[in-house]
Amino acid sequence: MKKLDLFIIIYSIIIILSVMYATQPLQPLLAQKFDISITKASQFTAVIMFFLAISPIVYGYILEKVCAKKMLIIASFILLVTNIFLAMSTTYESFFTFRIIEALVIPAILTALMSILANTNKENIKFNMSIYVASTVLGGLVGRIFSGFIATYFSYEFVFYSLSLGLSISLILIQKLSYEGDAKVVKPKLNDIVTILKDKRFLLVYFLMFCMFFVFAGVLNVLPFRVKDISSNVTEFQISLLYLGYGMGILVSLFSKKIIAFFKNEINTILAGVCFFLFITFFLVTQDIVILFVMLFLFCIGMFTVHTVSTGLANSLKDEQKSLTSGMYLSFYYIGGASGSIIPSIIYDYYGWNIMIYSLIFILSIVLFVSFKNRALFLKEG
């Protein structure tokens, strides 16, 4: 792959993920601006996760073959325009409508970018996919920090105008891509989906990541409101700095092989990751923002350890239908994230932060029990 093409793809992924997560640190501000509940404010992020969840299945029926570059250009232009309208929105209804439009086009962009990465240098597909994952993590981090900084020192409207500028640059760069092939989207068959779900190993991995991302998204989505409750003087930029721990995802993905080697195999690594994640979740009940900041770094290490290892494990369980098994993994992952962005916010709204955290600990305890009880399924394979 040409260095310019790789740079364009990485930049585009980062800007897309920035758009996706830019609203998260701003949720208390947006809730106040539009006079809406915590749950409604949480929908600004959840709606995109929901469409990312259904896209591997739904897009297979809509887009069997489409020019990846053309899809990138059209979808990126729509995203650019919607971000301008987000900045101009004065009501919850209009803001949410434009976020729904973004939720429709973001999966198309990410599908095209992943397709280009997978098809331009097939010999290094694993390396290319690791670049994709690292870029999404970096994009999620940059988007949160950037939006908090801009909203604090300029205005929240300027966040979306700035993202539109970033998308304009992406549009110019995309036209320089040398890849002219199709983005091949798998059209899943119901029988194939049922067959995969009958395999207890896949079912366990999908259940595991649904619950893990449910908890992870729940904490990160409600976090801005929790911090505002602790100290009303906290700025959006200070809130966004709490997401710095998200960058641990890049380090974990880079050292995943060494982490697995330390724990001997994938299932032991996953069990250790869930245990660590569960243990750290107990400490999130703190009212000290500095301790919360440190705990979130460790919280992210636990999550990304399980996510990184589970992704590799899911892709290695079946030689055929890798596109479908990966697509189903992402569907369960993002459905968990979408649900986690809404349900914990409802619990928080009615019962407070501590009850929400204890509810998430209960879910993680079930995950640990089920995973430990079924660990032999994977050890036999080893």
Disulfide bonds with the S-S distance in Angstrom:
none
